[in-house]
């Protein structure tokens, strides 16, 4: 690529890197549970999914510009689907469009991130209540499908754990009979995933405790104990929020030095 790199222009060759479990999880959410995966997804959706993956892994930094021409050159596609892909990322608040600068990777403040988590937590509790009441058997099956991977990944790395838990949260959102609720949760989970990962990477000693909370949640779901399910779920979201917000505050502090 002929354009020289500057601090506000990322090295987009990261789009060609092998996909990690976490990148695949984020791509899955952006594609919104396409039943046949990439075959059914448009080119713009595929590009958006790739970009979301590298943003979540912090391979493209907040505040950096995503130029249509640069992306199209790296991926060897025309600019039209790239333009549409950036609008998809705007939908999930991963990028924003600024006058004279184009698409910029979103950089929420710690206060804004707290607000997002507050909404996510309220919707998550609502979702679990509805699913325990209306689809308890299916919800238990979803846990049984994903929990073994979570237990293994918590001993591998924060990234692996973040990816496996994200996939379970996506699966729960996708089974929602209230589609609006499910879509909102998928979007909010995607928005916060970058900072969830940062919080876990900064505090890997928290993984065993978080692992146990998933086991407790599974047990409560199996017992049909709605109050206990909500209590555990709210505690989990609060814990993850604290880790993510503290990680973002450290980033903000280092940027101001």
Secondary structure as UniProt FT lines:
FT   TURN            7..8
FT   HELIX           12..16
FT   HELIX           21..30
FT   TURN            31..32
FT   TURN            35..36
FT   HELIX           37..39
FT   HELIX           43..56
FT   TURN            57..58
FT   TURN            62..63
FT   STRAND          65..66
FT   HELIX           68..75
FT   HELIX           79..91
FT   TURN            92..93
FT   STRAND          95..98
FT   TURN            99..101
FT   STRAND          102..105
FT   HELIX           110..134
FT   HELIX           136..153
FT   TURN            154..156
FT   HELIX           158..174
FT   HELIX           179..202
FT   HELIX           204..206
FT   HELIX           207..223
FT   HELIX           226..256
//
